[in-house]
């Protein structure tokens, strides 16, 4: 007989057991109740519980032992659903238990497990081939089921099945009345790539949980967790291997590796940095000509968005529901939208550049370089401060830290000199010796910041006003012998990297939709998902069109001697193929959805 049952054999419990957490029970019923409570635990955890129950039975009595079991078993059942995150989450639970009590700590733990739709090692540790195998299993299952339902059921049954799959992965879709969009979504869900993206979305949730658990700050791992940084480094290595292993071939037979083509575009960090500086310099030149005031503004979130405050865990953050990085970014966007609306209502135009970067604890903040007419400056700044302090504006330190404004003094340095270190820090860090936020090198800080932005899908840079950068880039694709006669001056300004001159010729910083040149697109064509899409083909001025994309490109594995049907990937967003049909005549292929196969690459 077990030690627990030995306890029940004592004379004192020959009578009915008083009410316990599970209700009125006799001794054998209590044992059964305890076994039921422990069913969801691993053998090791159940053994620990039984040992603890034995101790409590002897020292506190069975009633308090059962009460302890009732309180504690849910915690272990929830933690049992975690694998990689279990030690960190368990430690945070213990901390919250002391700070806010069992009920609130349990609410947090339940929420963590709910948010982690795939909360075991299967997702948090998946990489490379293993991830694609998992995605293949999910996509194959979806294809088989959607085909069966589509041939035997009703359209509403098909939509219900799709909705269930979306719910299970935490994805959303708002266009159920548009059958073409539903068909396009289903076509995507048949591909491995869609499921890979859903798994990687869970990485954002994992990072948010790690951030809540105090794993992201200057003394632990600044900007992002070590886990997220490792993911980013593996992804970068995979991307490099792909770019090195595939090549693009045009219709003249010329071939380049994707890595070579990438080095020529703005996806290359050096090229991206150079273009950003050229554009910022051009905006400054225009501001100088117009005599406009330049302002360097830093906008920060209220304290409740920061998990760390003065080197310690911030209880305001927890009480606010542990806002994620994207939630904090939404707050900053809301402040910005309110401010821009105010400026539009009061006819106060401005232009400039916005950069986004994280504090050491991952909370985003903005640096803005803005220009406006001197006669508007006072009202402009008062309005900005008003909206920056609208939420929690009376909290301690808000007026000092929430918004910082500095006028750009040309006698002390150029506007580009103010912003260039922030541009560099958010790209490659080559122009930053030491990151003052963390004490690390500029390159290390940049690596972490770029990982942070990609993981959280944060747009790091945005120019406000000016001219179309797409037109700028398209014109710079052409050789000097291709200069168009009708707008040669704009072409030459772009190709000599004179962004200020380019903007003026395009209509000025406030031209908006009335710019001289506009992007020219192809006619809509059906892609592999049955959706109508357009691609950039050149630039246009009225009826005058200049085609800048003069080659058709196809991607193949490096070293392939020929391009066979079904083996190549078009180097455009348009793939001329038959879209999937989810009606009763639908015929699935091994690649999903019919039509031309597009390699996941």
C-alpha positions, 0 to 999 in steps of 0.5 A: 500500500502506498504511503498516501493510503497508509495515511488514510488507514489511520483511525482519524479518517475512518469517518467521511473526509471533510470537503476538499477542493474536489468536493466531499470524498471518502479516502479511496475517492480522495486517492482517485481524485489525486490520481486524476489531478496528476494525469496530465504531468510527466512521470517525473513531475508526478513523482515530485508531487506525490513526495510533496503530498506525502510530506504535507499529509504528515505535517499539515494534514490531508485537507491542506495537502489537497488544497496545495495540490489543487493550486499547484497542479495546473501550474505544472500541467501548463509548464508541461506543455512547454519544452525549450521555454520551460525553465525561463517561464518557470523562473518568471512565474516564481518571480511573479508569485512573490510580487503579485500573488498566485492568482495573477501569476497563474493568469500570466502563465495561462496567457503565455501557453495560450499565445504559444500555439506551437509551444513545444520544441517542434517550433521553437527549435525548427530550422532549415530542412527540419522546418521544411519537412514539418511544413511539407507534412502540414501542407500535404494534409491541408491539400488532401483535406481541402480536396476531399471537402471541396469535392464532397462538401459545400463552399461553406464547409471549405471556408470552415475548414480553412478558418479552423486551420487559420485559428490553429496557427493564430492567423487572421483573414477578413475577406470571406465574402470574396471567393477569389481571395479565399481561393488565393489563400487556400492556394497559398496554404497548399504550399510549404512556404505558407506553413514555414511563415506561420511557424516563424510567426510563432518565433515573434511570440517566443521572443515576446515571452522571453522579453517578458521573462527579463531575457532582453536588456543591456546586461543580459542580451540587448535589443533581442534575446540570444535565442532570436539572435541565433535564429537570425544568424542561421537565417542569414547563413541559409540566405547566403547559401541560397543566393550563392547556389542559384543564378538568374539567366536573362533572355540573352543567355547572360547569367549572374548568381543571385548573390552578385545581383543582390550586391548591386541592389539596395538589399546590400547594406553598403548600398542601402546606407549610401542611398539613405545618406544621399537622399537625406543630403538632398532633402537638407539641400532643399531645406537650406534653399527654402530657408526652412527650420530643421528639427531633430526629434526623439519620440519614446513610449510611456514607461508601461511599454518598457519591461526594464526600468532603471535596471530593474523589472518594471511592474507597470509593464506587467500591469499593462499586460506586457505590451509587445514590441509591435504593440509599442510600435502601434502606439508610436504610429498612433501618436504620429497619425494624430500629429500628421492629421493636426498638421493637415488640418492646420495646413502646416506642411513638413518633410524629412526622415524617420528612423526606428530603433529599439531601446536596450530592452527591445521597446522601439523609439523614433528619431525624426529629422523634420523641416518646416517653415520657420513661421510654423515651428512653434505651433509645429513643436507644441502639437508634437509635444501635445500628442506625445504626452497625451497618454500617461503624460503626467507620469514621472519623467514624461516631459523630460524623456518622452519627447526630446527636441533639438534644433539643427544648427548649421554652424555646429554641423549638418542635418545629415551629421545628426542622423547618419549615426542612426542610419548606420546603427540600423544598417551595418554599424560601420560609422559607430565606434561604440553603441552608447545604449549598450556599450557594445561595438557598432557592428554588434549593435547593428546586427542585433538591431537588424535582427530585432527589426526583421523579427518584429517586422518593423519598418526601420526607415521612412522618408516623408515628402520628397519624390518617388524612390522607385522612379529614382531607382528605375532611372538609375538602372539605365546606362548613359546611352539610354537617357530619355529625351523627354525627361533627360534632366530628371534622368541625369539628376538621378544618375549623378546621385543629385537627389535634391535636384531630382526632387525639385525636377519631380515637382518638389518636396510637397508634390505628392501624387502630382510628381512629374514621373510616375512608376509604370506597371505591366498589365495585370496578370494571373500569378500562381495563386490565381490572383491578378498582380502587376509588376514594375516595368519602367517610368512614365510621363503622361503617355511617354513611357520609358521601359527600364525592365528590358530583360526577362529573367529566370532563376535556376540552380547554379551550374544547370545546363538547361532550363526544363519545364517545372524546374525554373523560377521566374525572376519577377513576381508574375508567374504566367500559369494557371491558378488553382481551382477549388471546385468539383473539377479540381485536380491536385498536383504533387506540388499543390493547386495545379499550375506551374511548380514554383520551387521554394528555393 
